[in-house]
Each structure stands twice: as C-alpha cells, then as structure tokens.
Amino acid sequence: MLNKAPRGTVDIYGEKMEVWHVIESKIRDITNKYRVKEIRTPMFEHTEIFVRATGESSDIVTKEMYTLYDKRGRSLTLKPEGTAGVARAFVENKMNTKELPQKLFYVTPCFRYEKPESGRQRQFHQLGIEYIGTPSVYGDVEVIQFGYEFLKSLDIKNITLEINSLGDKECRSKFNDTLQKYLENKVELLCEECKERYIKNPMRVFDCKNETCQEELKDAPKITDELGVECSNDFKKLQDILSKLGIKYVVNKNLVRGLDYYTKTVFEFTTEYNGKNITICAGGRYNHLMKELAGVDLQAVGFGLGIERLVLLIDNEENRNKSDVVYIGSIGDEGKYKAIELGTKLRNEGIAVETDIANRNIKKQLKFADKIKAKFSIVIGENEVVSNIAKLKNMDTGKEEEISLVDAEALIKKIKGE
C-alpha cells in the first residue's frame, strides 16, 4: 500500500524526534570526553563480510539478512550490524598504519528480517563503539565504563551489568567438545534450532530463549570453568578493576552473545521494561575479526545498542528537553512585523522563537504557546508598537514583567536568566 510504511519500519517525527535528539546529544557529549571519533560506512556491504564476521550458523546469517544481487550478479547485504563494516573500512583505509588504538563510533540504520515488536524493528538504528588495536583489559574497562556513563546520562533506572568470558579459540574449542558430550542424551529434548546449534556451534544453545532448552541447561558445564591461565587471569583482572571503579556487575556464566566473533570478555547492560528484563546495550572483545576479514592481526573491543529500545525507556515528558522557546504573539500587521523583527534579533542570539504565521486570533495564539510548552510569551499589538513596551510572561510561573522592545540586549539577558 502506497500510504503505509513497510512492515517493521516507522516514521520518526514530532515529540519522538525530541527524544532522539536527547540521545544523540548525549552520544556526542560522551564521545568527545572519551576522544572517540565518528565513522560512517555504506548501508550495504558484500554479503561475505557478514557471513565471515558473524558466523554461518548465526541467526543473522541464517534468518535475518536482507540480501540482494546487483546487475552484475554480486551478492550485497544491507548491514544487519555495524562492526563488520567498520572492520572492513578500517583495513581498506589503512587506519591500522595510524596511532593505535583507534577509537571509533557510529550511529547507523541497520536491517534485520525478524518479527517487529515494540523497540525492535526491521529497520533500526544502532549506536556502536569500536576500540581497535587494544589487547589490554583496560580497553574492555573503558568501553564498559563508556556504556555505563552513557546510560546513566539518560537517567535510565535499574541498570544491571552482566559479564562473562568466552575464552580464546582454544578454550572455546575445548568447551564445545565438553558441552556437546553433556548434550548428547538431551538433543531430542531441544528445540529444532538448538538441535542444529548442537552440531554447528554448541555454545550458542545458551543463547536460546526456549524454556525447555533453558531447563536442560541448568546443570550444564560453564566455559568459565575451562578457561586457560591467560583468559582466567584477564577475567579476574576485569572484575577487580570494575569493583575498584565502583561499577557493580554480575557474572552470568550463561552469557555467550549471538555472534561468533566474540572472544574473552562479553557483557550486557539490562534493565526492566513492562515487567520484563531486556538488554539495552551489549558487546565484548573480538580479537580475531580483523584477521579473519582482512589478514590484519589487531585485537579490539566494542559494544552496540539499539536506539529504538532506548527511546522506549526515556520516552516521557520528564525526560524530554525542557522547551526554551519564546512565543511572540501579535495583533495586526504592525504587530506581526514587530514580532518578526524582535524574533530575528532573538534567533540571532541562539534563542528559539515561534511567531504567528497561521493568522490565528490572539486567544488561539496563546493556546498554541501552551501546546508547544513555550518558556516565555510576549504579545505585541498596537499599544506595544507605539510605546515599544510589552510584557514578558513566564509560562511556568505566570509572572509578568515589562520589557523594552528596543533594548533587545536586556531582553535576551532576562530570557537566558543572566
């Protein structure tokens, strides 16, 4: 239907857009403090990049990718997540020849074919942070600290940080064998997806939301029990540093994440929404992805979060930007001209101004000022034009005071509270 957006997509406008602006403003503030630089990559990549990055058995590859073929028969995919494209861009543009680590962030549309629900759409927007060229646990700490500070800045309540270690390739290989043996006699009890995971990637059974599968995993072995010395020491060090920084965490031994490129540290920030526990930010270390994609052996750590899900959590009047708009009402042509003239002076000083351009009567103009939650209002009619004196009304308190229409500097100071 031409008058309806495709399923799994939404239009963002009005008050919703105000919430997005709050989020994007906080992103910019915090990336500046941590000296994280923005990167923008294409909306689509060669399909093989996502297959190699996320794993052939991942849900993204097997179920969710939007893949197309161009006129020369090349397979291209709308990006389902941001990390793989950044890794490709990093190597192609020889960013590895610059001083390391490179700290990058992006805000980008992503696409996954899955059942739409509140906060989860087929086109969604992902904020991602990538620290490339950092083998240190302190890199993990800073990325987690960044995520924690960002979520706190949005005043999101009841945040829980869950962490785990997936070890290195050797640890995972050993653990997959152990887990496969444990699941041998339980395979028929697993869901159809987990029966496949059991063969291709046993550890991903932990990522299943099916209650029966979770019940069968209650006594399953944990990868943290089979970590090598280096991986075990790094995980202990991570916990120690987080504790010293006062960042509370929970070790979740079942946390594996859904993408195959993770190694060692994985983490999730969760909170409650409508009585359910939801993940709002997730990430970890990926030490082999750069080499897998382009032969450059660089260790990295990062996270991703869906902005739509954040919007759900902060979409209320209390969390929206308080309006600093000045509404200048007017009566008659002379009043309208004077309102435009004054509005121009205020806008030149960075003050948001609304004037009447809809030919409303003064009563409807003031109702409009209420609707847009203007902080101040001024009404200019014939008397005000002649005397160059008007009243500035504080719309929150109702207090009025006389102001000069020719002394714009004094008016600006009052509006700014100087």
N, C-alpha and C positions, 0 to 999 in steps of 0.2 A: 504493500500500500504506500502510495506516494506521500500521504500525510501522516505517516507513522515511522518513527525511527526503527532500524533493525533490532530484533530481539537481542538483549544483552548490551545495549548501548543506551546512554541517557544524555540529555541536554543539560548543561550546567549554566545557570544564569541567576540573576536576582540575589536573594539573600544567601543562597547556596554558594554563589560566587564569592561572597564576602568571606565565608568560612575558608574557601580555598586560598584567598589572599592572605588570611591569617597564617595558614600553614606554610605557604610559600615564603612569607616574610620571615617566619621563624627559621626556615631552612637556610635562607641567605644569611641571617644573623649568625647562626652557629657555624656554618661552613667558613665564614670569614674569620671567626675566632680560632678555628682549628686549621686554617690555611688550606682548606680543601677546594680544589679548582673544578669548575664545571666542564663537562664534556658532553657533546651531543653527537649521537651516532644515527645512521639511517634507520628508517622504520622497518626495513626488511634486510635480511642477510641471506647468504647462501645456506640452504637447508642443512647441509652437512655440519655447519658450525654448531647448530643447536643439538644435532644428534650426537656429535662427539663430546660436546660440553656437558649436556645434561644426562646422557646415557640412553642407550637404545631401549632400555626397559622402563624408563621413567614415564610417569603419566603424561607429562608434557609431550613427549615424542609419540607415544602410542595412541593418545586420545585427543590432545588439545590443540595441536598446532594448526594454524591457518597457512596452508602451503599452496602455492600456485606455480605455474610454469610460464615463463616469458615466451616471446615469439621465436626464440631460438631453442626452446625446449629445456632451458635451465631451471632447476628447481630452486625456488625462492620461498622464504617463510617470513611472515610478519612476526616481529620479535615477540616471543612469549615471556621473556625476561631480559634484564639489561646486562648482566655480567658478561655473557659470551660475546656480545657486540663490542663491549669496552675492551675485552681481552684482544679481540681481533684488531681493533683500532690502535691499541697500544703498541702492538708489534709492527703493524703495517706502517705506522707513522714514526717508527724508531724512537718511541718515547723512552725505551729502555736505555738509550745512549745518554739520557739526561740524568741529572742527580736523582738518586733514589733514596727513600721511596717516593713514588708519585701518588699523591692523594687526590682522588677524583670523585665527583658526584654527578648525578644526572637525575632529571625528572622527565619521564618519557611515557608516552602511551605504549601499552603492551596488549597482546591479544591472545586469548585462550578460549577454545571452544569448550565451555562447561556450562552447567545449569546455572542460569542467573539467579541471584538472590540478593537480599539487602547487603550492600557493601561489597558485592562480588559481581562484576560484570564481565562480558566477553571482551569489551574494550575497557581497560582500566589504566590507571596511571601509577607508575612505580617510581618511588624515590630510592635511589641506590647509592651506596658509598663503597668505593673500592680503594684499598691501600695496597699498591702493587710494588713489590721489591722490599718486603719486610718479613724476615724469618723469625722475628722476635715475638715472644709472648706479649711484650709491651705494646706491640701493634694490635693484638687482639683486645687488650685492655682499652686502648684509646678508642677503637671502633665501638666497643660496648659502651664506653663512657659517653661517646658522642650520641649514640642512640638513646641512652638513659636521659641525658640532658635535654635532648630534643623533645622527647615525650613529656618530660616534666614541664618544659616551657609551654606546652599546650594544655597544661593543667589536667592531664589525664590521670584519673584516680586508680588506686588499687593495682598498680603495675607490679607484675612478678617477673623476675629474670630467671629463666631456666637455662642451665648449661650442661654440656656433656662433651666427651671426647670420643671421636671415631677412630683415633689412632692413625697410623700411616698405612700404606698399601699392605705391608707385611702383617700388621695387626689385623686389618680387615679380612685379609685372605684366610688367616688362621681362624678368626672368629666365625666367618661364614661357614667354614667346614664344621665347626663346633655346633653352630646353630642348625645347620642342615641335619646333623645327626639327631639333635634334640627333636626336630620337627618331623622326622621320618615317620613316626607312628601316629602323627596328628594331621598329616596332609589332607586326608579326606574330610576333616572337620573344618578346614579353612575355606574361605570364600574363593571364588573362581580366580580372582586377581591374585590372591596370595598363593594359590597353587602354582601360578606362573612365576611369581616372585621367588618362591621356594627354590625353583630351578635356576633362574637367571641371576637373582640378587637377593638372597635370603634376608639380609639385614633390613630390607625395605618392608618386610612384614610388620615391623614395629610401627610403621607409618600408617597402617591400616586403621580406619575408624570403625570397622565392623566389630560389634560387641563380642561375637563368638570368637573371632580371631584374637581379640584382646584377652579374653578369658584363657585361651590356650597358651598365651604368652606369659601368664602370671609368674610361672616358675622357670621361665626361660633363662639361659645364661646371659650375662651382660658383657658388652665389649670392654667396659672399664676394668673387668676382672682379668682381661687378657692383653692389656696394653704393655708394650715394650718399655724398657727403662726410660728412654728419652721422652716418649709420649706421656708416660706416667708422671715424670718429673715436671714436664711443661704444664700438665693439667693441675697438678698440685700448686705450682707457682701462680697460675692464673687465679686460682681460688684464694691464695694468700694475698695477692695484690688487690683483688676486688674487696676482700674483707678489710684491708687496711684503708682503702678509699671510702669505706662505708657504703658500698654498693651491695645491697642484700641480694642473695641468689639462692636458688635451689638446684641441686644436682639431680637431673632427670635422666636416669640411665637408659630410658627407652627413647630418648630424643635422638632421631637419626637424620631428619630433614629429607626432602623428597628428591634431591638432585645428587647425581653420582660424583660430582667434582669435589665434594667436601672432604677435608682431611683434618685430623686433630680437632680443634675447637669448633663446636656448633652451639648456637644459642637462640633463644626465642624470648621476646617480651610478650607477656599475655596480660589480659585483664578480663573483667566480666562485662557482658553486654546482654541485656534481656535475660538474665539468669543463666547464661552460658559462658563458658571460658573460651575466649577467642585469642588467636595470635595476631598481634598488631605489627610486629617487626621481627625479622628472623635473618640469620646469617651464619657466618663462620669462616674458617680458613680453607683456602683452596690452593694447595702447594704444587699441584701438577697440571692445572688447567692451561697455563701459558705454554708449557712444553708440549702438551697434548695438541694444542691448536696450531702452534707456530714454531715449535722447537726452541723456544727461549725459556731457559730454566729459571723462573722467578717465582718466589713464594708470595702469597697475597692473602688478604683477609677483607671481608666486607659484609654488608647487610642490604636487605631490600625490604621495603614496606609498601603496602597499597594505600594510596592517599584516600580513596573512597571509603576505606574502613575507618580511617582517622576522622573523616567528615562525619560519620555516624556518631562517633564518640563526643565530638565537640559541637555538633550542630544544635545549639540552643542559644537563646538571646544572651545569656550570661557570658558566653564565650566569644560572641561576635565582637568585632570592633565597635567601640562606642562612637557614635556619629559625631563628628566635629563640624557638621555642615552649618553654615549660616544661611537662613532663608530670608531673602529680601522681597517682601510683598510690595505691591504697587497699585495705585489707583490713577487711572487716566494716562494719557500719552506722556505727559511731562513726568509723572511719577515713574512710568516704565523706563523712560530714558535715564532718569536719575538713578534708578535701581541698576540698570546695566552699567552705567558709569562707575558707581560705587563697587558693584560686583567685580568689575575689571580690575580695580585697584586692589581688592582683597585677594583675588586669584593670583595677581602678580606677586603677592607675598606668600603664596603657597596655601591659602585658605580655601576650602571647598565651599562653593556658593551655588545656591539654586535661586533662580528668579522665575517669575511667571511668564511662560511662553505659550500658555494654553488658553489665554483670555478668560481665566476664571474670575468670578467676583471675589472680593476680599475674604469673605467667610470661607469659601472653598479653598482659597489660597492657604489660609491658616490651618485648615484641616489637613491639607497636603503637607504642610510643615510638620504637623504631628505625626503623620504616617511615615515620613522619611526620618523621623527621630532627630530633627534638627536640634542643635545645641542652643542656638540663638535665633531670634527673628527680629526683623526690622520692617516696619510698614512706612512706605513713602507715598504720600498723597499731595494734594495741592498746598496745604499748610506747610508741610515739611519742605516742599520745593522752595517756597517763598522764604521761610525762616532758616533753611539749612540746618534745622534741628529735628531730630527724630528720637524715638525711644528704642533702646536695645533691650530685648526681653530674654531672660534666661529661661529656656523652655522646661528645664527640670524644676527650678525653684519658683518660677512665676515672677521673680523680681525684675523690675524695670528701672532703667536709668537713662537720663537724657544723654545723647551723644551729638557731636557736631558732624555734619555730612561733608564738611570741607576739610576737617582735620583727620584725614584717614590714618595718619600715624598713631594718634591717640586711640582711635577705634581698634586698630589692629592689636595694640598692646592689651586693651581690655579683652578682646576675643581670645588672645593667646594666654591671658592670665598673667601678664608680666607687670 
